Amino acid sequence: MNNTQNSSDWNAFDFHHYANQWYSSMIPEDREMIVFLVNELKSRGFKFGYESLDLVADVGTGPNLFPAMIFSQIAKKIHLIEYTQNGVKYLQEVLNNFKDKRSIHQRELWKKYGQKLCEIMSLDKDLLSIVSKKAQVVEGDIFKLEENAYDLVSSFFATESISDNTKTFVNSIESLLRSVKPGGIFITAHMLESEGYPAGLGTFFPSVPLKKSDLEKIFRSSLRVGDFKIKSFENTDITTRPRAGYEGTALVIGTVKNINSE
Ligand SMILES: C[S@@+](CC[C@H](N)C(=O)[O-])C[C@H]1O[C@@H](n2cnc3c(N)ncnc32)[C@H](O)[C@@H]1O
């Protein structure tokens, strides 16, 4: 099967519903993943509160601001690259302080999520306000990213969740890797074994049912990847993420090869 959602299908994606379902509280495996990511960044020499990177991109941001909140502590500027107009609108309404009831609710949700992140990162900051100042919402396509543009690129739960075709998944990873400057960092988060998912009443979006071993093979065989590490996080309560087949998540972190080391 080769089912990649086209842009009109994505209009059915309910960004508010998705955020309420998955980011109203910190799901246990997301917490574990965030703790792992924070420790990995520290072990790579990053200090939270010091803007050591000029430009970071999070691709397929949708209604998830936690990656940007973490990167706001190590970067001067962040591009939130989102494909759909509804996703762009969601992010602009949350970050630009829109006064309608739904946006106020989402801002409250992300303020609370930011406080949980602060506990993990040992910070006392309003991460949502910081992201509002540093982030620029950019309409864009994961398959058409600018090459060698970013010091760090991340994509959370997007690459495997926009199609059910493994080749499309690999192409999206290769495009992400090309957008990272030589020597820069990539971070990707994935749902494991997901067979598709809802994002609003009566909707169904495709997914590539990945195993950790698939990720290992794909990243090992990419010519742009220098070092990388993969860690998986098991789902222990299926009610928290109602996705058929879903077993948990995996985070990949690594560096893109330096031109000199090729
Ligand atoms: C499952 S959601 C994940 C959202 C979010 N990053 C998260 O962690 O929950 C998939 C996201 O990918 C976006 N997307 C779909 N096709 C895309 C494309 N070609 N390029 C970039 N983003 C895309 C969707 O609009 C949606 O926001």
The ligand as an SDF file (V2000), in Angstrom:
LIG
                    3D

 27 29  0  0  0  0  0  0  0  0999 V2000
    1.0390   12.9380   13.9070 C   0  0  0  0  0  0  0  0  0  0  0  0
    1.2500   14.6450   13.6670 S   0  0  0  0  0  0  0  0  0  0  0  0
    2.6290   14.9310   14.7340 C   0  0  0  0  0  0  0  0  0  0  0  0
    2.6350   16.3000   15.2380 C   0  0  0  0  0  0  0  0  0  0  0  0
    3.6250   16.6700   16.3220 C   0  0  0  0  0  0  0  0  0  0  0  0
    4.9670   16.8850   15.7970 N   0  0  0  0  0  0  0  0  0  0  0  0
    3.6570   15.7600   17.5070 C   0  0  0  0  0  0  0  0  0  0  0  0
    4.7700   15.4460   17.9710 O   0  0  0  0  0  0  0  0  0  0  0  0
    2.6160   15.4060   18.0360 O   0  0  0  0  0  0  0  0  0  0  0  0
    1.9650   14.7600   12.0660 C   0  0  0  0  0  0  0  0  0  0  0  0
    2.2530   16.1980   11.6680 C   0  0  0  0  0  0  0  0  0  0  0  0
    2.9560   16.2010   10.4190 O   0  0  0  0  0  0  0  0  0  0  0  0
    2.4270   17.2710    9.6190 C   0  0  0  0  0  0  0  0  0  0  0  0
    2.7300   16.9540    8.2140 N   0  0  0  0  0  0  0  0  0  0  0  0
    2.0320   16.1970    7.3480 C   0  0  0  0  0  0  0  0  0  0  0  0
    2.6280   16.1410    6.1460 N   0  0  0  0  0  0  0  0  0  0  0  0
    3.7470   16.8940    6.2480 C   0  0  0  0  0  0  0  0  0  0  0  0
    4.7760   17.2610    5.3360 C   0  0  0  0  0  0  0  0  0  0  0  0
    4.7930   16.8230    4.0790 N   0  0  0  0  0  0  0  0  0  0  0  0
    5.7600   18.0650    5.7970 N   0  0  0  0  0  0  0  0  0  0  0  0
    5.7780   18.5270    7.0720 C   0  0  0  0  0  0  0  0  0  0  0  0
    4.8160   18.2210    7.9650 N   0  0  0  0  0  0  0  0  0  0  0  0
    3.8300   17.4100    7.5650 C   0  0  0  0  0  0  0  0  0  0  0  0
    0.9520   17.2680    9.9490 C   0  0  0  0  0  0  0  0  0  0  0  0
    0.3240   18.4710    9.5840 O   0  0  0  0  0  0  0  0  0  0  0  0
    1.0100   17.0400   11.4650 C   0  0  0  0  0  0  0  0  0  0  0  0
    1.1690   18.2570   12.1310 O   0  0  0  0  0  0  0  0  0  0  0  0
  1  2  1  0
  2  3  1  0
  2 10  1  0
  3  4  1  0
  4  5  1  0
  5  6  1  0
  5  7  1  0
  7  8  2  0
  7  9  1  0
 10 11  1  0
 11 12  1  0
 11 26  1  0
 12 13  1  0
 13 14  1  0
 13 24  1  0
 14 15  1  0
 14 23  1  0
 15 16  2  0
 16 17  1  0
 17 18  1  0
 17 23  2  0
 18 19  1  0
 18 20  2  0
 20 21  1  0
 21 22  2  0
 22 23  1  0
 24 25  1  0
 24 26  1  0
 26 27  1  0
M  CHG  2   2   1   9  -1
M  END
$$$$
